[in-house]
Amino acid sequence: MDITERARIIVELLKEEYPEAVCSLSYEKDYELLFATRLAAQCTDERVNIVTKTLYSRYPTLESFADADIDELESLVRPTGFFRMKARDIKAAAQMLIDEYGGRVPDSMEELLKLPGVGRKTANLILGDVYGKESYVCDTHCIRITNLLGLAHSKDPAKVETELRAVIPPEESGAFCHRLVEHGRSVCVARRPDCENCILKDYCEHSPAREA
């Protein structure tokens, strides 16, 4: 079985197990997903959703973020860690979206990467969840599990993204990455993987439960 066929089977198994492939970050507006993703760096999505509930109530518009008192903004995002840098990036990104993009989050990788605090992971998430474009979101779950499955062979997000682009169809990419997050949280947990009950055990190169 070549890697393309292997990837196809894995995509289908994940699709059956996790039919609802959605982002775990709460948002209503395009920039809210952008800011939530920034806050999610080195923080759980669950905690970010708690923080953003208050944050988006306090700053209901992009303009209010741009005009925010930086000390107050830092205080509100403090529970997510690295709060000074995150607050600075959010405020600067809000102003840049207003000044250069007419208040809309851009829809291309090139333009998204110009925004403060935005890397390829965030940009891919925006492209997929906001604009319905192909999106290879290489977070820790994606990198770890695709390496276990032999679909990727690197810990570097950019290299993993390149490898996945070669085997995961563009139209499946966003949902595939969301499903890996669900699988990584519920079954293939980093420190205590439930290999015996894993739907992917027959395709995992490191599973003790893999069938001979």
Secondary structure, DSSP 8 states (H G I E B T S, - for coil): --HHHHHHHHHHHHHHH------SS--SSHHHHHHHHHHTTTS-HHHHHHHHHHHHHH--SHHHHHT--HHHHHHHHGGGSSHHHHHHHHHHHHHHHHHHHTTS--SSHHHHTTSTT--HHHHHHHHHHTT--------HHHHHHHHHTTS---S-HHHHHHHHHHHS-HHHHHHHHHHHHHHHHHTS-SSS--GGG-TTGGG-TT-TT---
